[in-house]
């Protein structure tokens, strides 16, 4: 049905380079987001139900990824990053197998994983690795490629290709529902192409395209919904997916500093790809009207639209939605320029021009590699911490906070951290409440009293509140601080925040209830 070429020697060499680049990142530290995803996945591994027993506003795809990674390789930095590397190497193989015919020069076609997956690793720090926007590039590409291939076939073959396209589209939605805009842009593009260019009947082609896509996309969504229905969690699933996100966006203000820093990070890391992609769009789209190029451009345009719809955040990692289409288009631009470059008088000039173009990307990879070598490849625990501290200066401080409650005399039990979830990771403890302590600035008004009720019921022996989240609590729900001061006493206080220990003397929290306190809760 579809002729897929085999890998050649250059392809295997490129894959080896991808593996080496990925290995440099295996000991990378968790940032707060990654520590939080790991915490949720670990609690799922222990039998808890997402959203019911561990709540976050994100769709479940990212937690499933971490759950699978942790189950197979361990719920730690190495385990999560090993699974991501396997995932990205497999993605690289798919790119090599599916895009051979898109490029004129075989040697350039072999470079597409370097300009996509390779660049992703090179520009990413601890905050960017294993984020939703990075992981979703794989199923998004498969959805796009299958959509593109469907234009070449009719009947059952086209139905099957679009069915698979919808299936991978459904997987994309499990990661983030707003990505539906990107998926719709793919499917609308081939619909418009079929009607305007191929002059096919609109109603007939609309049914031919939409029916298999709908069947494909609904299957993974039904699996997820059925799982939550089994645990009687449909109502909270509905609230989390459809009610909370628009309210959170409405209650959040545009952050100009985030916007500027994200743009700077994106352009600083991706501008070589952007320049080459412009060449590809100008030649491949304007002159040859290549439909695959058009789909990649549509991906970029609608991905930017999705990023701007999330204006309440504008985080750097949101721009990782672009690393796949930009990388493919950049490879196409290099493919177009390859013949003129070869015709230059000296091959040294060609090599020098390519080297200068990609010189900015060589620095972060060289720096990461040098730090890894200096720390004996981060094989031992102490050298690994030194390596991780080079990329996240707070790591030793977070570890020291966790060690403080990990002494033999410490009270056992789940804790609550209003701050970086890395403390859970280092202390080998889980969260005492279902509502999180991370990113409290996005809490809705009714969630605060629910959190306080959960703290009263679970009675964590230790509560940690860092300075940033402490200010958020003081501004949005000062009753929580009053509650903690009534039931807990300060155990330790430093520049990071305050550790509270449950007060077991006098009137214990086991005999006091919210009804007997001065707090009144309304839902």
N, C-alpha and C positions, 0 to 999 in steps of 0.2 A: 504493500500500500504506500508506504513512505520509505524512500531510499535514504538510509542513514550511513554516511561514510565511516570508515574505521579510523582509529587514532594512529598517527605516525610517530616517528621518533622524536620530532620536535615537540609534538603534543605531550609526550611523556616527560620530556625535559622540563617543559613549562609546568606540568603538574608537580614535579619534584620541587621546583622553585616555590610554588604555592605552598606545598607542605612545609618547606623550610621557613618561609615567612610566617606561616601559622604557628609553627613550633616556638618561635620567638615570643608569641603572645600567650602561650599556655599558662605561665605563672602570673599573668596579669592580675592585679587586684580587682575585687568587686568594688564598684561604686555603690551608692545608696540604692539605686534602682535595681541593680543586679542582685544585691543582697536581699532586697525585698522579694524579687521573683523567686529566688532560691528558698526563702523562708516559706512562701506560699506553696511551692512545689513540695517542700519537705513535709509540711503539714498535711498535704494531700496524700503523700506517701505513708503518713501515719494514720490515715483513715478519715481525715476530716474532709468535708465537702466544701468546695470553693463557693464563695459568696455567702453561704449559710454559716460556716465556721471560720472562714477567713475571707474578709471582704476587700475588694479593690474595684475601682471603676473600670479597669481594663477588661477587654474580652479575654476568654480563657486560653487562647492559643499560646501566648507567651508562657503561661504557667504549665501547659502541657509539654512545651518544649523543654523547660527546665526539669519537669518531673521525669521525662524520658531520659534526659541527660544525666540527672542525678541517680536514677535507678540503675542505669547501665555503668556509669563511671564514677559515681560519688558526688555528694552534694557539697562540693568545694570548688575552688577556682579551676584547678586542673581538670576535674571531671566535666564541668560545664564547658570549658574551652576545648577539651578534646572532642566532645560531641559536636560542637560548633565547627571545628576544623574538618571533621568527617563530612558534615553537612555541606560545607563550602567546597571541599574537594569534589564531592559528588556533583554539586552544582557546576563546578568548572568542567567536569567531564561532559555534562549535558550541554553546556555552552559550546564546547568543541565539536560535539557530534551533530548539533542542530544548525550551526551557523556556517559550516564550510562553504556552502554555495552562495552565501551572502558576500563573500570577499573574493577578489580576483586573484590575489597572491596567497599561495599556500602558507608561506612563512608568516605573513601578517595574520591570517586566520588563526594560527596557533597562539597568537598573543592575546586573544580576547579574554582569557581568564586573568592574565596579568593586569589588564586595564580595567577589570571589574573587581573580582575578588581580591586580587593583589593590592589594588589601590585602596579598597575598603580596609584591609588590615593595616596598611601603611599609615593612613590618615587617622585611624581610630585610636582613641585612648581608652582608659578604663571605663569612662562614662558611655562610650559609643558601642563597645562590643556587646553582642547578644541582645541588642535592643530590638523591638518589634520591627521597626523600619528597615533594619539590616536583614533580618531573617525572612521577611516577607518577599524579598526580591526574587527568591527561587520560585515559589508558586506563582507569583505574578508573571515571571518570564514564561513559565510553562503555559499559563493561560494565554498570553499574547502569542506565543509561537503556534500553539494549536489553533487559535483563532485565525492566524495568518495562513496556516496550511489548509484550513477548511475552504479557502477561496479556490483551491486547485481541484477540488473534488465535488461530486454530486451524489445524491442518494444516500445509501447506507454509510458510505465512507465519510461523507460530510457530517452526517448525524452523529457518528461515533466520535469524530474529532471535536465537534462542538459540545458533545456530552462530557468529554474529558476536560474541555476548556471550562465548562461550568463547574465540574467537580473541583478543579484547582481554584476556581474563583470562590467556591464555598469555603475552602481551606483558608484562603486569604481573609475572608470575612470573619472567621473564627479568631483571627489575630486582631482585626480592627474593622468595625462596621463601616466606618467612614471611607474605607478603601473601595467601597462599592462604586464611588464616582470614577475611579480609575478603571475598574472593570467595565463599567458601562461605556466608557470612552472607547475601549477596544471593540466591543460588540456593535456599538453604533457606527463606528468607522467602517466595518465590513458591510453593515447594512446599507449605509449611504453609498459605498463603493459599488455594491451589487445593483442598487437601484439607478444611480446616476451614470456609472461608467459601463456596467454590463447590461443596462436597460432591462432588468428583470422586473417582474410584477411585484409591487410593493407588498401587498397582502400575502402573496405566496412566499416570498423570500423572508418576510417578517416571521411567519409561522415556522418556516424551515430553520431559522436561526434561533428564535426565542424558545421553542419547545425543548430541544435537547439541552440548551443552556439552563433552562429552568429545572429540568429533571436532574441535571448534574449538580447544580448549585444547592438544591434543596437537600440532597442526600447527607452531606456532612453536617449541615445545620440541624437536620432532624435527629441525627445521632447525638449531637450535643444537647438538644432540647429534651430528648428522651431520657438522657442520663439525669438531668436535673429534675425532670418530672418524676423519675423513680424515687428521688429523695425529697419530693414535695417542695421543691425550691423554685418553681416556675415564677411565682410572684416576685421574689427578690431578683431573679434573673431578668425579668421584664423591667423592673425599676432600675436596675444597674445599667442595662443596655440602652433604654429609651427615655427614662425620666431624669436620671441624675446628670448625664453628660451635658444636655442643653442648659440646665440650671447652673452647673459648674461654670460653663463658658460665660453665661450671662452675668454671673457674680464676680467674674475675674476681669481685671483691667489689662489693657494692652501694655506690655512691658517693652519699652523702647530699647533698653539696654540689652535685653535678651535678643531682640530682633537684630540689633547691630552686631553683637558678638557672634551670633549664629551665621549671619551673612559673611562676616570676616573669616570664620572658620571654614565655611564651605568654599569660598573663593580661594582662600589660601591653600587648601588642599586639592581642589578639583579644577583649578583654572587651566592646567594643561589639557585635561579632558574636554573642557568647555571649548577651548580654541580649536581642537581637532574636530569636535562634534559640529562646530559651525561650518567647517569645510565639508563634512559629510552631508549636512543638510543642504548646503548650497548646491553641491554637485549631484548627489544621489537623488534628492527630492526634486530639485528644480529642473534638472536635465533629463533624468531617466524616470522620474516619478515612481520610485520604488515604494511599494506599499508597505514593506517591512520597515523601511526608514520612516514612513509616515506614522506607523503605529508606535515606533519608539519616540518620535517627537510628541505624539499625543500623550504618551505616558509621562514625558517630562512636563508637559503643560498642565495636565490634570494633577500630577503629583504636587506641583507648585501650588495649585489651587487648594489641595487638601492641606498642605502646610499652612497656608494663609488662613484657612478656616479654623485652624487651631491657634489663633492669634493670642489666646490667653497664655500660651506658653512660649512658642517659638524657640524650642530647644534645638541645640545643634544637631542632635541625632535625627531629628525629623528630616533633614536633608539627605539622609542615607536612602530615602526613597528613590533618589536619583542616581545612585552609583551604578546600577545595572544598565539602564538605557543610555546614560552618558558614556559609560565604558564601552558599550557596543558601538555607539556612534563614533566615539573617538578612534576605535580600531578601524572603523570604516573610513574615517578621515585619513588615517595613516595609510590605509590601503590605497586610497586615491592619490596620495602624495608620493607613494613608494616609487612609481615609475619615474616621475620628474626628479626625485632625489637620486635614483640610480644613474640618471643621465648627467649628473654633475661631473666635472672634470676629475675630481679626486674623491675616492670613497671616504677619505678622512673628513672631508667637509660634511658629507652625509651623516657620518657617525657623530661628529661634533654638534650638528644641528639637533639631532635626536637627543643627544646627551644633555644639551642645554635646555631643551624643552622639558625633560623629565628630571632635571637636576633637583628642583624643590622637593620631589618625592623621595629622593635618595637620603636626604638628611634625617627625617624621623626614623626611617628603618635602620640607618647606620647607628643612630643614637641608641635605639632600643637594643640592637645587637651588641654594641659595645658594653652597655650596662649589664646585659645578661652574662657576657663573658667575664666581666670584672667580678661578678658575684657567683662565679663557679657554676654558671648555668642554672642557678637557683634550685639546685638539687636538694640541699639541706634546708631545714626549717628556718634557721637564722639567716642564711644567705637569700632565701626566697623572700623573707620579710624586708630585707634591705633592697632587693630588686623591686618589690612592690611599692616600697616607700618612695622610690624615685619617681613613680608615676601617680602616687596618691599619698601626699605628705601626711594626711591624717591617719593613715593606717596604724602606725604604732600607738597613737593616742587612743584610737578606738579599741585596739587590742588590750591596752592597759586598763581601760574602763571595764572590759569584759573579765579580765583576770581578777579584778577587784572583787567580783561576786562569784568567783570560781574557786575559792579557797575551801579546804576541808570543813571549816566551821560555818560555811555559808548555808543559808536556808535553801532547801531544794524547792523546785517548782517553777512554773512558767512566770515570766516577767513581762513588764510593759515598758517599752522604750518610746518616748516621744522624741524621736530623733533618728539618727542613722541606723538602719536595720543591721548594719555590719556587727553591731554589738550582740545581736542574737547569734550571728554566725560564730563569733569568737568565743562566746560563752556557752555554746552548744545548748542553748535554751530556745524555747519557742514563745509565741505571743500569747499572753493570758486572755486576750479579748479577741473577738472576731474583727472588730473595727481596728484599723491600723493606727500606728503612731507616726507614720511617715507622710510628709506632705499634708499636714493638717490644715494648711492654708486653703485647701480645696474642699474642706468639709462643708456640708450644708447645715443650716441652723438646727434641723431636727436630729442630726447625727450626734451632736455634742451631748445632750442628755442621755442618749442611748449608750454612748461610750462610758459615761459616768456610772450608769446602771451596771454595765458589764464589769467595770472595775470593782464595784461593790460586791457583785456576785462571785467573781473569780478570786478576789483578794490576792493579787500577786504579792509575793514577799518583798519584791524590789520594784521600784519605779524609777526610771531615769528620764529626766527632762533636760534637753540641751537648751542653750540660750535662745536659739532661733525659734524652736517650737514653743518654748516658754513664753516668748513674746506673743506668738500667735494665740496661745491659750488665754493669756491675760487679756488680749484685745477682744477675742470672740466669746470666751466662756470662762470668766474668772471664777465661777463657782467650782470649777474643777480643781483649781489651785486651793480653794478653801477646803474642799473635800479631802484632798491629799494632806493638807496641813493638819486636819482633824484626825485622820486615821493613820498617818505616817509621821515619822520623824526624820530629820536630815541625817544621813549617814556619812555623806562625803560631798564636798562642794569644791569645784575648781573652775578653771576657765572654760572647760567643755560644757559643764552643766551641773546638775544636782542629782545625787543618788538619794532616794528615800527608801527607808526600811519600814515594814509594817510594824505598828505599835502593838505589841502583845501584852503590855501591862495595863492595869486599870481596866477600863471598859474596852474590851477587845472588839475588833471589827466583826467577830463571829456572832456577837450578841446584839450588835447595833444594826439597824436596818435603815433604809432610806426614809421609811415612813416616820421613824422616830427622830430623824434629823431635821434640819431646817430647810432641806432642799425639796422642792416640788418639781415633779417631772410631768411634762405634757407631751403627747405624741400626736 
